[in-house]
Amino acid sequence: MIKILAINGSYRDDGITDQTVEALAQALVAAGAEIETILLREYPIEFCNNCRACTQQPGAEPGKCIHHDGMLELIDKIERADCYILASPTNFGSVTAIFKRFMERLAVYAYWSWDMNGPQYRKAQAPKKKALLVSSCAAPGILGRWLFGTDKQLKMTAKVTGAEIVGTLFTGMIAKEQHPKLSAGVRAKIIILAGRQV
């Protein structure tokens, strides 16, 4: 059975990102996958110190961080998963702060000894896992998709963890209500994307 790990960087319970990830999870379970959803807002993750201790060990395995927090368990889940859903709303033009904090702790996926000019991604040569990217924005669609950095940061997260992007889903346009619901069009796209991942 395919194991899928969904990592959700939304702040709000039952917001549009939560609804999208939940709908994707239901479609994937119906297709025969096993899914676990991580709500980063409930996960104890310290800030990266940028000390690069985790980047000094060579090899394909993630480096060892100086922090002993929830990220240890989350890295283990990332390693054991076959596929990912990476999701974040757009706040001030980029992923949320909690998703960014998670991203920075993915430094364990880089080998960058002090004598090297730049990092090497540990998973660059590994067999690719599949990733679906989910972003949302309350700004007009063209701004949310092309001018803001959310999609770029989600793509970087997939690359660092060794995943190939098999689909992206953008939800939300101009926000005209406080508690929007997923449209029929988005739900139809979710069924298509679920098929790509399994």
C-alpha positions in Angstrom: 0.0 0.0 0.0 1.3 3.5 -0.9 2.1 5.6 2.1 1.4 9.3 1.6 2.5 12.0 4.0 0.6 15.3 3.8 2.4 18.3 5.4 0.0 21.2 6.0 1.3 24.7 6.8 -2.0 26.4 7.3 -2.8 28.3 10.5 -6.6 28.0 10.4 -8.8 25.0 11.3 -11.0 24.1 8.3 -9.6 26.9 6.2 -9.4 26.4 2.4 -6.0 24.7 2.7 -7.3 22.3 5.4 -10.4 21.5 3.2 -8.2 20.9 0.2 -5.8 18.5 2.0 -8.7 16.7 3.5 -10.4 16.3 0.2 -7.2 15.0 -1.4 -6.7 12.6 1.5 -10.3 11.2 1.0 -9.7 10.7 -2.7 -6.3 9.0 -2.1 -7.7 6.7 0.5 -10.6 5.8 -1.9 -7.9 4.9 -4.4 -6.2 2.5 -2.0 -3.5 4.7 -0.4 -2.6 5.1 3.2 -2.3 8.8 4.3 -1.1 10.6 7.3 -1.6 14.4 7.7 0.7 16.5 9.7 -0.6 19.9 10.8 2.5 22.0 11.4 0.6 24.3 13.6 0.4 21.5 16.1 4.0 20.3 15.7 6.8 21.3 18.1 9.6 22.5 15.7 12.4 24.8 16.9 13.9 27.4 14.6 17.0 26.4 12.6 20.2 27.9 14.2 21.9 27.9 10.8 24.9 26.2 12.5 25.2 23.7 9.7 26.0 20.9 12.1 23.5 18.7 10.3 25.2 19.3 6.9 28.7 18.0 7.8 28.0 14.2 7.6 28.3 12.8 4.0 25.9 10.3 2.5 22.3 10.0 1.4 20.8 9.8 4.9 19.5 13.0 6.5 22.1 14.7 8.8 21.7 14.9 12.6 20.3 18.2 13.9 21.4 19.7 17.3 17.7 20.1 18.2 15.8 17.2 19.7 12.2 18.1 18.9 9.3 17.0 16.8 11.3 17.4 13.6 13.2 14.2 14.4 9.9 12.2 14.1 8.8 14.2 11.1 12.1 13.5 9.2 11.5 9.8 9.9 8.0 10.1 8.5 9.4 11.8 5.4 11.9 9.1 4.9 9.3 6.3 5.2 6.7 7.9 3.0 6.3 7.0 -0.7 4.7 10.3 -1.7 4.0 13.7 -0.3 1.4 16.4 -0.3 3.0 19.8 0.5 0.5 22.5 1.3 0.6 26.1 2.5 -1.5 29.2 2.1 0.1 32.4 1.0 0.9 35.0 3.7 2.7 38.2 2.7 3.7 36.7 -0.6 5.1 33.4 0.6 4.5 30.2 2.5 3.4 30.7 6.1 6.0 31.2 8.8 5.4 27.7 10.2 6.0 26.2 6.8 9.1 28.3 6.4 10.4 27.1 9.8 9.8 23.5 8.7 11.6 24.2 5.4 14.6 25.6 7.1 15.0 22.5 9.2 15.2 20.5 6.0 18.9 21.6 5.9 19.5 18.0 7.1 18.9 17.0 3.5 22.0 18.9 2.4 25.6 17.9 2.5 27.7 21.0 2.9 31.1 20.5 4.6 33.0 23.7 5.5 35.4 23.2 2.6 32.6 23.2 0.0 31.4 26.3 -1.8 27.8 25.2 -1.9 25.5 22.4 -0.7 24.8 19.0 -2.4 21.3 17.6 -2.0 21.5 14.2 -0.4 18.5 12.8 -2.4 19.6 14.1 -5.8 20.5 10.6 -7.0 17.8 8.7 -5.1 14.7 7.2 -6.8 12.2 10.0 -7.0 9.1 10.0 -4.8 6.0 11.8 -6.0 4.7 15.1 -4.6 1.5 17.1 -5.0 1.8 20.8 -4.2 -1.2 22.7 -2.8 -1.2 26.5 -2.4 -3.9 29.1 -1.8 -4.1 32.8 -1.9 -6.9 35.3 -1.4 -5.4 37.7 -3.9 -6.4 37.7 -7.6 -5.4 34.5 -9.2 -2.6 35.9 -11.4 -0.9 37.4 -8.4 -1.2 34.4 -6.2 0.2 31.9 -8.8 2.9 33.9 -10.6 4.1 36.9 -8.6 4.2 35.4 -5.1 6.8 32.9 -3.8 4.6 30.2 -2.4 4.8 27.8 -5.3 8.6 28.3 -5.6 9.1 27.5 -2.0 6.9 24.4 -2.2 8.9 23.3 -5.2 12.1 23.8 -3.3 10.7 21.6 -0.5 9.9 18.8 -2.9 13.4 19.1 -4.5 15.3 18.9 -1.2 13.4 15.9 -0.1 14.0 14.1 -3.4 10.5 14.3 -4.8 9.2 14.8 -8.3 6.2 17.1 -8.7 3.4 15.3 -10.3 0.8 18.0 -9.9 0.0 21.4 -8.4 -3.3 22.7 -7.1 -4.0 26.4 -6.6 -7.1 27.2 -4.5 -8.7 30.5 -3.7 -9.1 33.6 -5.8 -10.3 37.0 -4.6 -11.6 36.4 -1.1 -15.2 37.5 -0.9 -16.2 35.6 2.2 -14.7 34.8 5.6 -15.2 31.0 5.4 -15.0 29.9 1.8 -15.8 26.3 0.7 -14.1 24.3 -2.0 -15.7 24.7 -5.4 -16.9 21.9 -7.6 -14.1 22.7 -10.0 -11.4 22.3 -7.4 -13.0 19.0 -6.2 -12.8 17.7 -9.8 -9.1 18.7 -10.1 -8.5 16.8 -6.8 -9.8 13.6 -8.3 -7.5 14.0 -11.2 -4.4 14.8 -9.1 -5.1 11.8 -6.7 -4.9 9.5 -9.7 -1.5 10.9 -10.6 -0.1 10.1 -7.2 -1.4 6.5 -7.0 
